[in-house]
Amino acid sequence: MAQMGFFYDMTACIGCKTCQIACKDKNDLAPGLLLRRVIGFEGGKFPQPWVYYLSLSCNHCSSPLCVSACPTGALYKEAQLGAVLIDQNKCSGCRKCQQSCPYGHIQYNESTGKVAKCDMCRDLIVAGEQPACAGSCVMRALDFGPLDELEKRCKETRPLKNLPNSGLTGPSIVITPKPEALRAP
């Protein structure tokens, strides 16, 4: 199967956080744990203010730094969907993976003493459904599918201001940006 990934249309997102709530609910996460986060950015001034949102979770990178940082082999990239997963039986809770992720998407779960992260809602995908976040997006700003198909939907590929260089890890996310979110050439 092809590398699966997320498509995020920043121009359609209204920052409602429904995707974040759906992820939290589906995964029955404790207070403080978020596997998908919606972050808002605003600027400009009257008469031209601007706002945009980023909805991000684990990017299931093609070269995940978290996998290479894990001393126990608990993090691995599976072949069927291209998801980066955690074997909780092997996780020591050392948090080296968390420290290595340039996107900050690995969370430490105080109650288990181990790390947690998005697993693409693998169980839903195998059942033929969308991940909870994408399926819940009221504005259809978030989608999921084969990465090569998602890349055809995006015309702009310049780097974004609030994200690290994608060349570091090869994230499996395609973003249609707002102009204010683009880094200067």
TORKOL-163252 format. One line per field, with one value per residue: residue number from 1; residue in one letter; x, y, z of N, C-alpha, C, O in turn. Coordinates in steps of 0.02 Angstrom, whole numbers, padded with zeros to 5 digits, always signed. Atoms other than C-alpha are relative to their C-alpha. Example, Ala and Ser with C-alpha at 12.3 -4.5 7.8 and 13.67 -1.06 7.14 Angstrom:
<gumis>
n	c(1/2)
res	c(a/s)
nx	c(+00045/-00042)
ny	c(-00059/-00059)
nz	c(+00000/-00003)
cax	c(+00615/+00684)
cay	c(-00225/-00053)
caz	c(+00390/+00357)
cx	c(+00045/-00039)
cy	c(+00060/+00055)
cz	c(+00000/+00037)
ox	c(+00097/-00014)
oy	c(+00059/+00110)
oz	c(+00033/+00045)
</gumis>
This chain:
<gumis>
n	c(1/2/3/4/5/6/7/8/9/10/11/12/13/14/15/16/17/18/19/20/21/22/23/24/25/26/27/28/29/30/31/32/33/34/35/36/37/38/39/40/41/42/43/44/45/46/47/48/49/50/51/52/53/54/55/56/57/58/59/60/61/62/63/64/65/66/67/68/69/70/71/72/73/74/75/76/77/78/79/80/81/82/83/84/85/86/87/88/89/90/91/92/93/94/95/96/97/98/99/100/101/102/103/104/105/106/107/108/109/110/111/112/113/114/115/116/117/118/119/120/121/122/123/124/125/126/127/128/129/130/131/132/133/134/135/136/137/138/139/140/141/142/143/144/145/146/147/148/149/150/151/152/153/154/155/156/157/158/159/160/161/162/163/164/165/166/167/168/169/170/171/172/173/174/175/176/177/178/179/180/181/182/183/184/185)
res	c(m/a/q/m/g/f/f/y/d/m/t/a/c/i/g/c/k/t/c/q/i/a/c/k/d/k/n/d/l/a/p/g/l/l/l/r/r/v/i/g/f/e/g/g/k/f/p/q/p/w/v/y/y/l/s/l/s/c/n/h/c/s/s/p/l/c/v/s/a/c/p/t/g/a/l/y/k/e/a/q/l/g/a/v/l/i/d/q/n/k/c/s/g/c/r/k/c/q/q/s/c/p/y/g/h/i/q/y/n/e/s/t/g/k/v/a/k/c/d/m/c/r/d/l/i/v/a/g/e/q/p/a/c/a/g/s/c/v/m/r/a/l/d/f/g/p/l/d/e/l/e/k/r/c/k/e/t/r/p/l/k/n/l/p/n/s/g/l/t/g/p/s/i/v/i/t/p/k/p/e/a/l/r/a/p)
nx	c(+00042/-00037/-00005/+00060/-00016/+00053/+00005/+00029/+00012/-00001/+00046/+00068/+00005/+00026/-00027/+00052/-00031/+00039/-00048/-00036/+00047/+00015/-00059/-00002/+00055/-00012/-00055/+00015/-00060/+00005/-00010/-00069/-00028/+00029/-00037/+00009/+00008/+00016/-00035/+00019/-00049/+00033/-00044/+00024/+00037/+00054/+00059/-00017/-00020/+00003/-00002/+00001/-00005/-00035/+00026/-00056/-00011/-00060/-00003/-00017/-00054/-00036/-00063/+00017/-00054/+00021/-00015/-00073/-00020/+00027/-00051/+00028/+00033/+00072/+00028/-00017/+00041/+00029/+00000/+00065/+00025/-00054/+00010/-00049/+00038/-00035/+00013/+00002/-00035/-00072/-00013/-00027/+00019/-00060/+00019/-00048/+00039/+00035/-00050/-00027/+00051/-00002/+00068/+00027/+00064/+00000/+00021/-00015/+00060/-00019/+00033/-00031/-00072/-00023/+00019/+00059/+00001/+00049/-00014/+00041/+00064/-00012/+00057/+00053/-00021/+00006/+00072/+00024/+00023/-00049/-00020/+00050/-00009/+00021/+00070/+00041/-00011/+00061/-00016/-00035/-00067/-00047/+00015/-00049/-00003/-00068/-00037/-00011/+00063/+00011/-00048/+00028/+00049/-00033/-00038/-00053/-00042/-00050/+00002/+00042/-00036/+00004/-00018/-00070/-00015/+00026/-00056/-00028/+00034/+00046/+00066/+00053/+00055/+00002/+00036/+00016/-00009/+00020/-00060/-00034/-00035/-00059/-00064/-00023/-00046)
ny	c(-00059/-00063/-00040/-00038/-00063/-00048/-00061/-00053/-00062/-00056/-00052/+00020/+00013/-00056/+00006/+00023/+00053/+00062/+00055/+00011/+00031/+00067/+00041/+00009/+00044/+00067/+00032/-00002/-00030/-00035/-00072/-00020/+00038/-00015/+00031/-00049/-00067/-00056/-00058/-00060/-00054/-00061/-00057/-00056/-00050/-00031/+00035/+00064/+00052/+00068/+00057/+00066/+00055/+00062/+00061/+00047/+00058/+00033/-00005/+00066/-00020/+00052/+00008/-00024/-00006/+00033/+00071/+00010/-00021/+00046/+00050/+00067/+00025/-00004/-00036/+00031/-00019/+00060/-00002/+00000/-00068/-00048/-00033/+00007/+00027/+00014/+00062/-00020/+00049/-00014/-00069/-00008/-00065/-00042/-00062/-00021/-00010/-00063/-00053/-00001/-00018/-00072/-00026/+00001/+00036/+00058/-00023/+00045/+00017/+00006/+00056/+00064/-00006/+00014/-00052/+00012/-00040/+00019/+00063/-00007/+00037/+00059/+00045/-00027/+00006/+00071/+00012/-00037/-00066/-00054/-00013/-00040/-00072/-00018/+00015/-00047/-00069/-00029/-00041/+00044/-00027/+00054/+00061/+00053/+00046/+00012/-00064/-00023/-00030/-00063/-00050/-00028/-00051/-00060/-00037/-00037/+00044/-00037/+00014/-00041/-00035/+00031/+00071/+00012/+00019/+00067/+00043/+00036/+00063/+00022/+00010/+00024/-00048/-00049/-00057/-00058/-00054/-00070/-00038/-00023/+00056/+00018/-00032/-00042/+00038)
nz	c(+00000/+00004/-00061/-00014/-00033/-00011/+00039/-00042/+00037/-00048/+00022/-00018/-00072/-00040/-00067/-00046/-00040/+00002/+00014/-00062/-00047/+00024/-00015/-00073/-00018/+00028/-00035/-00071/-00029/-00064/+00005/+00014/+00057/+00066/+00055/+00054/-00028/+00044/-00025/+00037/+00008/+00023/+00008/+00040/-00038/+00037/+00024/+00030/-00047/+00027/-00047/+00030/-00048/+00018/-00032/+00009/-00044/+00025/+00073/+00027/+00045/+00037/-00037/-00068/-00048/-00062/+00006/-00009/-00068/-00050/-00017/-00012/+00060/-00010/+00057/+00063/+00057/+00029/+00073/+00032/+00009/-00009/-00066/-00053/-00056/-00063/-00035/-00071/-00040/+00004/-00019/-00068/-00025/-00005/+00034/+00051/+00061/-00009/+00008/+00068/+00050/+00011/+00001/-00068/+00000/-00045/-00066/-00056/-00038/-00071/-00033/+00021/-00001/+00068/+00048/+00042/+00061/+00050/+00037/+00061/-00010/+00041/-00005/+00042/+00070/+00018/+00006/+00058/-00020/-00007/-00069/-00037/+00013/+00067/+00006/-00039/+00020/+00026/+00058/+00046/+00007/-00017/+00037/-00010/+00056/+00025/+00003/+00069/+00024/-00037/+00026/+00062/-00018/-00028/+00050/-00033/-00040/-00038/-00072/-00043/-00054/-00066/+00003/+00017/+00069/+00014/+00023/-00057/-00016/+00052/-00030/+00044/-00004/+00054/-00027/+00041/-00048/+00010/+00016/-00061/-00032/+00040/-00013/+00055/+00043)
cax	c(+00000/+00056/+00114/-00043/-00050/-00154/-00211/-00247/-00326/-00279/-00389/-00545/-00506/-00604/-00510/-00661/-00552/-00680/-00536/-00441/-00595/-00636/-00458/-00464/-00632/-00588/-00428/-00506/-00363/-00337/-00341/-00185/-00151/-00180/-00128/-00195/-00181/-00257/-00148/-00202/-00090/-00144/-00066/-00077/-00172/-00324/-00378/-00287/-00284/-00257/-00279/-00239/-00241/-00132/-00211/-00069/-00037/+00104/+00159/+00208/+00369/+00464/+00624/+00557/+00686/+00584/+00610/+00799/+00804/+00709/+00835/+00714/+00643/+00469/+00439/+00435/+00369/+00247/+00235/+00048/+00000/+00169/+00115/+00240/+00179/+00227/+00242/+00187/+00263/+00436/+00418/+00526/+00458/+00631/+00556/+00702/+00578/+00481/+00639/+00688/+00523/+00543/+00353/+00324/+00188/+00240/+00158/+00209/+00068/+00094/-00030/+00060/+00237/+00251/+00234/+00081/+00054/-00065/-00078/-00180/-00333/-00265/-00413/-00536/-00436/-00427/-00618/-00632/-00665/-00575/-00470/-00579/-00503/-00531/-00703/-00761/-00700/-00855/-00767/-00687/-00520/-00440/-00431/-00335/-00276/-00128/+00005/+00040/-00145/-00153/+00001/-00093/-00220/-00092/-00023/+00090/+00238/+00340/+00388/+00276/+00334/+00282/+00346/+00522/+00604/+00513/+00679/+00726/+00598/+00488/+00319/+00167/+00059/+00009/-00047/-00138/-00076/-00140/-00019/+00020/+00083/+00217/+00399/+00475/+00569)
cay	c(+00000/+00179/+00299/+00371/+00549/+00700/+00846/+01009/+01159/+01308/+01420/+01323/+01294/+01404/+01345/+01259/+01118/+00983/+00876/+00897/+00850/+00700/+00634/+00660/+00573/+00427/+00393/+00424/+00541/+00609/+00797/+00880/+00748/+00801/+00693/+00825/+01010/+01161/+01315/+01490/+01631/+01811/+01973/+02125/+02278/+02373/+02378/+02217/+02096/+01911/+01744/+01566/+01398/+01243/+01074/+00952/+00780/+00657/+00678/+00494/+00552/+00454/+00480/+00492/+00558/+00486/+00308/+00327/+00411/+00270/+00161/+00016/+00000/+00042/+00165/+00094/+00132/+00000/-00045/-00060/+00124/+00204/+00247/+00278/+00173/+00137/-00035/+00009/-00153/-00094/+00090/+00134/+00311/+00388/+00525/+00529/+00513/+00661/+00767/+00720/+00760/+00931/+00949/+00915/+00787/+00649/+00669/+00597/+00510/+00537/+00400/+00263/+00331/+00306/+00411/+00426/+00488/+00483/+00311/+00374/+00291/+00133/+00032/+00147/+00146/-00044/-00043/+00070/+00232/+00400/+00443/+00526/+00698/+00699/+00621/+00754/+00911/+01018/+01126/+00978/+01063/+00899/+00743/+00580/+00465/+00407/+00543/+00547/+00582/+00717/+00804/+00830/+00938/+01065/+01199/+01287/+01195/+01336/+01312/+01378/+01501/+01398/+01227/+01156/+01121/+00971/+00907/+00851/+00712/+00704/+00731/+00644/+00800/+00916/+01091/+01221/+01378/+01552/+01684/+01746/+01573/+01564/+01596/+01734/+01665)
caz	c(+00000/-00032/+00104/+00181/+00244/+00286/+00179/+00269/+00184/+00291/+00185/+00237/+00422/+00544/+00700/+00777/+00849/+00805/+00737/+00901/+01004/+00893/+00914/+01102/+01114/+01000/+01096/+01268/+01316/+01490/+01522/+01453/+01319/+01139/+00991/+00868/+00904/+00822/+00843/+00793/+00729/+00706/+00653/+00543/+00596/+00544/+00407/+00359/+00506/+00471/+00559/+00513/+00599/+00593/+00630/+00660/+00730/+00702/+00521/+00500/+00419/+00287/+00390/+00569/+00691/+00835/+00771/+00761/+00934/+01022/+01116/+01143/+00967/+01030/+00888/+00713/+00540/+00481/+00297/+00263/+00287/+00320/+00498/+00636/+00782/+00963/+01039/+01216/+01282/+01228/+01277/+01428/+01444/+01421/+01309/+01187/+01045/+01112/+01119/+00941/+00854/+00773/+00767/+00952/+00921/+01041/+01211/+01378/+01469/+01656/+01703/+01603/+01612/+01424/+01268/+01157/+00980/+00833/+00752/+00601/+00682/+00603/+00667/+00578/+00415/+00414/+00435/+00281/+00375/+00388/+00541/+00676/+00645/+00458/+00470/+00593/+00504/+00475/+00345/+00255/+00282/+00338/+00231/+00229/+00090/-00014/-00003/-00190/-00225/-00091/-00163/-00328/-00236/-00173/-00286/-00160/-00085/-00009/+00174/+00311/+00445/+00595/+00539/+00532/+00364/+00289/+00219/+00395/+00407/+00251/+00337/+00262/+00261/+00120/+00165/+00061/+00149/+00176/+00109/+00286/+00335/+00200/+00235/+00131/-00021)
cx	c(+00044/+00005/-00064/+00020/-00062/+00005/-00036/-00005/-00008/-00049/-00073/-00010/-00023/+00024/-00049/+00023/-00042/+00046/+00038/-00044/-00016/+00057/+00002/-00053/+00012/+00053/-00008/+00060/-00015/+00009/+00074/+00032/-00037/+00044/-00008/-00013/-00017/+00029/-00018/+00056/-00037/+00050/-00031/-00032/-00052/+00028/+00015/+00025/-00004/+00001/+00004/+00011/+00041/-00032/+00052/-00002/+00067/-00003/+00020/+00053/+00032/+00068/-00011/+00059/-00017/+00017/+00074/+00023/-00022/+00050/-00028/-00032/-00075/-00035/+00024/-00047/-00026/-00009/-00069/-00025/+00056/-00005/+00060/-00039/+00045/-00022/+00004/+00036/+00076/+00018/+00023/-00020/+00058/-00009/+00051/-00034/-00034/+00048/+00025/-00050/+00000/-00070/-00033/-00064/-00001/-00013/+00020/-00063/+00020/-00030/+00031/+00076/+00032/-00023/-00061/+00004/-00054/+00021/-00039/-00070/+00001/-00060/-00059/+00016/-00007/-00074/-00031/-00026/+00058/+00025/-00052/+00006/-00026/-00075/-00045/+00004/-00061/+00012/+00035/+00070/+00053/-00023/+00058/-00002/+00071/+00036/+00009/-00063/-00013/+00045/-00025/-00049/+00031/+00044/+00061/+00041/+00054/-00006/-00044/+00042/+00005/+00015/+00073/+00007/-00022/+00054/+00031/-00029/-00045/-00069/-00052/-00062/+00008/-00044/-00012/+00002/-00037/+00064/+00040/+00042/+00064/+00062/+00018/+00049/+00072)
cy	c(+00062/+00034/+00041/+00064/+00043/+00058/+00051/+00063/+00057/+00054/-00015/-00007/+00063/-00004/-00025/-00055/-00064/-00059/-00018/-00037/-00071/-00048/-00015/-00049/-00071/-00038/+00001/+00028/+00037/+00075/+00017/-00036/+00018/-00033/+00039/+00067/+00049/+00062/+00060/+00051/+00061/+00057/+00053/+00052/+00032/+00044/-00069/-00051/-00068/-00051/-00063/-00052/-00056/-00057/-00054/-00057/-00029/+00001/-00066/+00007/-00060/-00014/+00024/+00000/-00035/-00075/-00012/+00020/-00050/-00056/-00071/-00030/+00001/+00037/-00032/+00025/-00064/+00008/+00010/+00071/+00052/+00037/-00012/-00020/-00012/-00068/+00016/-00050/+00012/+00070/+00004/+00067/+00048/+00069/+00025/+00013/+00068/+00059/+00006/+00023/+00076/+00033/+00000/-00039/-00064/+00026/-00052/-00008/-00014/-00063/-00068/+00002/-00015/+00056/-00022/+00045/-00025/-00065/-00003/-00030/-00062/-00048/+00023/-00008/-00072/-00019/+00040/+00070/+00050/+00002/+00047/+00074/+00020/-00011/+00050/+00072/+00029/+00042/-00040/+00027/-00054/-00063/-00049/-00045/-00014/+00067/+00025/+00031/+00067/+00055/+00032/+00056/+00066/+00033/+00035/-00047/+00037/-00015/+00049/+00029/-00041/-00075/-00007/-00019/-00073/-00048/-00040/-00070/-00027/-00014/-00021/+00044/+00049/+00057/+00052/+00060/+00064/+00039/+00021/-00055/-00019/+00036/+00042/-00039/+00019)
cz	c(+00000/+00068/+00007/+00036/+00006/-00049/+00044/-00041/+00050/-00019/+00018/+00075/+00038/+00073/+00052/+00048/+00004/-00012/+00064/+00051/-00021/+00014/+00074/+00023/-00023/+00039/+00076/+00040/+00064/-00011/-00011/-00058/-00063/-00053/-00065/+00033/-00054/+00032/-00044/-00001/-00026/-00004/-00045/+00045/-00046/-00054/-00031/+00052/-00035/+00056/-00042/+00054/-00031/+00039/-00013/+00050/-00022/-00076/-00032/-00055/-00036/+00032/+00071/+00048/+00065/-00001/+00012/+00070/+00053/+00015/+00008/-00062/+00005/-00057/-00065/-00055/-00032/-00075/-00032/-00016/+00002/+00066/+00045/+00063/+00061/+00026/+00074/+00046/+00001/+00025/+00072/+00031/+00007/-00033/-00051/-00067/+00002/-00012/-00071/-00052/-00010/-00001/+00069/+00008/+00041/+00070/+00053/+00042/+00072/+00032/-00019/+00005/-00067/-00046/-00040/-00061/-00046/-00034/-00065/+00009/-00043/+00002/-00044/-00074/-00024/-00009/-00058/+00015/-00001/+00072/+00033/-00016/-00068/-00010/+00035/-00024/-00035/-00063/-00055/-00016/+00011/-00037/+00010/-00062/-00021/-00012/-00071/-00030/+00034/-00027/-00064/+00014/+00022/-00052/+00030/+00044/+00039/+00075/+00039/+00057/+00064/+00000/-00017/-00075/-00011/-00025/+00057/+00008/-00055/+00028/-00052/+00009/-00058/+00024/-00055/+00047/-00015/-00014/+00062/+00033/-00037/+00023/-00061/-00042/+00011)
ox	c(+00100/-00034/-00082/+00072/-00118/+00060/-00088/+00045/-00061/-00073/-00115/-00066/+00003/+00003/-00042/-00009/-00031/+00036/+00049/-00021/-00020/+00046/+00013/-00041/+00003/+00047/+00036/+00083/-00067/+00036/+00118/+00081/-00099/+00104/+00030/-00053/+00010/+00012/-00017/+00093/-00080/+00101/-00091/-00032/-00048/+00073/-00027/+00082/-00038/+00025/-00026/+00036/+00042/-00036/+00060/-00023/+00106/-00055/+00024/+00044/+00031/+00093/+00016/+00089/+00028/+00037/+00093/+00075/+00005/+00066/+00011/-00053/-00110/-00091/+00083/-00102/+00012/-00015/-00073/-00046/+00045/+00026/+00091/-00082/+00106/-00081/+00059/+00059/+00110/+00076/-00010/-00009/+00054/+00027/+00047/-00014/-00036/+00031/+00046/-00029/-00017/-00075/-00085/-00107/-00051/+00020/+00021/-00095/+00048/+00003/+00029/+00108/+00091/-00061/-00077/+00034/-00082/+00080/-00050/-00106/-00046/-00077/-00093/-00027/-00033/-00090/-00092/-00059/+00116/-00010/-00085/-00045/-00062/-00108/-00104/-00035/-00079/-00034/+00052/+00095/+00112/-00081/+00110/-00056/+00118/+00008/+00003/-00059/-00038/+00025/-00007/-00062/-00005/+00088/+00110/+00013/+00098/-00060/-00053/+00090/+00058/-00002/+00101/-00042/+00000/+00044/+00066/+00007/-00062/-00093/-00050/-00116/+00063/-00099/+00035/-00041/-00058/+00117/+00102/+00086/+00104/+00060/+00000/+00089/+00116)
oy	c(+00061/+00019/+00078/+00068/+00023/+00077/+00037/+00089/+00067/+00091/+00030/-00005/+00117/+00036/-00010/-00068/-00105/-00112/-00077/-00083/-00116/-00105/-00073/-00092/-00119/-00098/-00022/-00003/+00069/+00096/-00013/-00012/+00013/-00018/+00030/+00072/+00046/+00080/+00055/+00058/+00055/+00056/+00055/+00045/+00027/+00084/-00096/-00073/-00076/-00037/-00068/-00036/-00066/-00053/-00076/-00049/+00005/-00013/-00070/-00015/-00116/-00070/+00076/-00051/-00059/-00102/-00058/-00004/-00049/-00096/-00119/-00088/-00032/+00020/-00049/+00048/-00105/+00065/+00041/+00084/+00110/+00089/-00065/+00017/-00012/-00082/+00022/-00030/-00009/+00084/-00022/+00078/+00097/+00116/+00083/+00057/+00104/+00108/+00060/+00043/+00113/+00094/+00031/-00022/-00100/+00073/-00112/+00040/-00067/-00095/-00115/-00050/-00031/+00100/-00082/+00099/-00079/-00074/-00057/-00037/-00077/-00077/-00018/-00026/-00084/-00063/+00037/+00100/+00031/-00021/+00086/+00107/+00069/+00030/+00057/+00114/+00008/+00051/-00013/+00020/-00044/-00082/-00031/-00058/+00005/+00112/+00085/+00077/+00114/+00113/+00089/+00097/+00116/+00002/+00048/-00082/+00005/-00032/+00106/-00002/-00043/-00110/+00034/-00035/-00118/-00108/-00089/-00118/-00086/-00070/+00000/+00020/+00070/+00045/+00073/+00067/+00077/+00019/+00023/-00040/-00058/+00094/+00025/-00077/-00008)
oz	c(+00025/+00114/-00039/+00069/-00011/-00070/+00073/-00066/+00079/+00024/+00017/+00099/+00027/+00114/+00111/+00099/+00048/+00018/+00078/+00085/+00021/+00033/+00094/+00065/+00015/+00050/+00112/+00087/+00071/-00062/+00021/-00086/-00066/-00057/-00112/+00080/-00110/+00089/-00105/+00048/-00070/+00030/-00055/+00106/-00107/-00040/-00066/+00048/-00086/+00112/-00095/+00109/-00092/+00101/-00070/+00107/-00057/-00105/-00094/-00112/-00012/+00027/+00090/+00061/+00101/+00051/+00049/+00093/+00109/-00029/+00008/-00062/-00033/-00075/-00071/-00041/-00057/-00099/-00085/-00072/-00015/+00074/+00043/+00086/+00055/+00032/+00102/+00099/+00048/+00039/+00118/+00091/+00044/-00017/-00073/-00104/-00048/-00044/-00092/-00107/+00036/+00003/+00078/+00048/+00041/+00093/+00040/+00062/+00087/+00073/+00021/+00007/-00072/-00027/-00045/-00059/-00036/-00051/-00093/-00040/-00080/-00050/-00074/-00114/-00079/-00050/-00068/-00026/-00008/+00117/-00002/-00025/-00074/-00043/+00018/-00001/-00090/-00103/-00108/-00072/-00006/-00034/+00037/-00089/+00015/-00044/-00083/-00069/+00002/-00030/-00078/-00030/+00028/-00081/-00006/+00086/+00069/+00099/+00019/+00080/+00095/+00048/-00053/-00108/+00024/-00024/+00044/+00023/-00054/+00024/-00110/+00027/-00074/+00048/-00089/+00090/-00072/+00010/+00061/+00073/-00011/+00041/-00117/-00015/-00021)
</gumis>
